[in-house]
Amino acid sequence: MKTKLNNKSEVKVMTGNETAALAATLCRPDIVAAYPITPQTEVVEKLAQYHASGKLDAEIINVEGENSAMNSITAASLAGGRVFTATSSWGLVFMYDAILVTAGARAPVVMVNVNRETPGMIAVSSGQQDMISTRDCGWIFLIAEDCQEILDMVIMAYRLAEDHDIQIPVMVHYDGFYLSYMAERVEIPFQKNVDDFLSVLKQQPERTKLMPGELLGCGSHGILGGYMEMRHKHCQAMERAKGKFEQINLEFEKKFNKNYGGQVEEYKLYDADIALLASGSMCGTIKTVIDEKRKHGIKIGLLRLRMFRPFPNEKIVQALKGKKCVGVVDRSLCFGFKHGPICVELRSFLSDIGDTKILSFIDGIANTDIKKDNVKKMIDLIIAGSKGEDVPEVTWVSYDENHGGN
Amino acid sequence: MVEKKKKRLSKVFDYLKHEDPFAKGVAFCAGCPLELLVRFIPQVLGNDIVITGTPSCSAPVLMGQNTGSWHKLSYYGTLMTGAAANATGLVRYYNRAGIDNTVICFNGDGTAADIGFGNLSGAAERNEPFIYICYDNEGYMNTGIQRSSTTPFGARTTTTQVGVNSRGKNLRRKNLAMIMAMHKIPYAATATMSNLEDLAQKLLKAKQIKEKGFCYLHVFCPCPTGWGVGPDMSIELCRKAVKTNYFPLWEALNGNFSFSKQVKKPKPVKEYTKLIKKFNHLSDQELDILQKDIDYEYSIIKAMTKLEKEIK
């Protein structure tokens, strides 16, 4: 059932994967290269379908592996094209050397990564371990909560990646299985509005492109000072990306009448004593539990990470300052640290946040559902922590040391 | 109507129609045929090529480690694992944007036959419109002479040493040119630095044919430093390799094989190996194994050339 609505061309029920493919199509990429992997496969199929039907006017490269997907689109991007790919887990790890080049060359590539557990054990299941395993590759990382946000975030990702002041590749993450296969109501914007939104990039100075016959090169040997200069500039651009993303979000709101809140989304945090810090699809469940808890007079809020790299420490510190106890939910592990990775990063700004107790919750590993009961258990621990009771610093919520995982 | 016969270019210099874009004193070893090759290509094909390469012997020059002595070409330096994929991305975008291009993916045997073989094969299967040139010096020379899959039987390298337990490489070489031709790509050919007219013709042919799809050129490039020969011997080695059928010159258009040069009375491979230090430990028995392997490879190509009519 399609309904014509103001400011959007149509409303459809779509899976996260279909949404991602449609979002990329709306951004009119020149080159698309992708290799199928569970749970991302539908993205590749949909792109092929859009291409076959004429909806997607792009060069499709049916590569023989993810490594070639990233290598080919990086080169196409440096030649001047707008590019897209999608992958997940093992695929992301297989393109690891290539994503380092993409970032080092500052190629404004956009890709979606459908979060899944990484190799080690063959886990065809959701988890953010793939994101954590590649976090220091120099890309900007965005994390979507639902299907609608996947669509909107991919559009914003192109604005961010290709911005003249930024020029850093952007990876949009969304939870495999939970979002990849879940069909939700998605509002699809008019093509013209997306074109308008992205047309700002055309007014900016043209980026350097690799052209035949020109005395130009990519991937030169960078040694000593030259290398350090490039890295320093990359880090500076990463810092600029925070403000730029806020600005893009405001412009997006003007155009599409939707505001997600920039680097972080604050949910009922303004008067909260205690809070949860989380990211991705689990935030829907957390918000529901928060609503229930608030009915019982418990002042709890949620801070949702929308941007993971660069790490929005200023926004986080500002939002969490003065809270008695904060629980950080991680869907991945930081081997060698007992805390979850996002918790480890939050703790490095502990002195800025002040006298706040930080708890680490590890949950949702390998498709273990983060159910309402799990969230309630976390909130109980946070409440206990806020009262100064003795609570463990790290809790594996769905795991019992005596009985294993459930 | 009979077409007017084109005037045949008789001397190799007639093919060098463009400027040499490389500066003097580039950072190659003395006598390296790779330097001759990389200077030769843009002089024949023009300076508007885009050359893509990977960490390798050619990298210091192509990617500018030695910025004091460089070149004037547009280039793309990247990973060994994705060389052909990079070239794919470039040509796909150039063709889409209507930009005239000749993309040369220029790699050693380490990238082509080993670590980057998957995406080379992938690009060939997809018939991507660019020229892939493999300069084969039979090993990983830039990292200090380690064996590759094109290192021939018996050859001594730093990872196939000669001692009580080892007599050099005890496996046969991978015939990459043949493997590429088996993809039935529009053009696959072998060439070497002793037969420059042949090389120039093949380059020009590839430039023309690449409009239709993937072109592969396998260029035999001895490594004086790694093989243990004097810098004045590199061209002689190329010549001997052709004359002993160690490296036969052939081409395959859409899978139709033909010899570019047929040696009437091929010399035994010993005539070639005796010049090179990496083979000097080989016994007559071991040389016999190598000879048989050379004969085997040659007989396949010969059989393929005879298949031509049947394929048509």
Interface residues (C-beta under 8 A of the other chain):
Chain A: D30 I31 A33 E59 I61 N62 V63 E64 G65 N67 S68 A69 M70 N71 S72 I73 T74 A75 A76 S77 L78 A79 G80 G81 V83 D97 A98 V101 L210 M211 P212 G213 E214 L215 L216 G217 C218 G219 S220 H221 I223
Chain B: N47 D48 I49 V50 T52 A59 P60 M63 G64 Q65 K72 L73 S74 Y75 Y76 G77 T78 L79 T81 G82 A84 A85 N86 A87 T88 G89 L90 R92 Y93 Y94 N95 R96 A97 I99 D100 N101 T102 V103 G118 N119 S121 G122 E125 R126
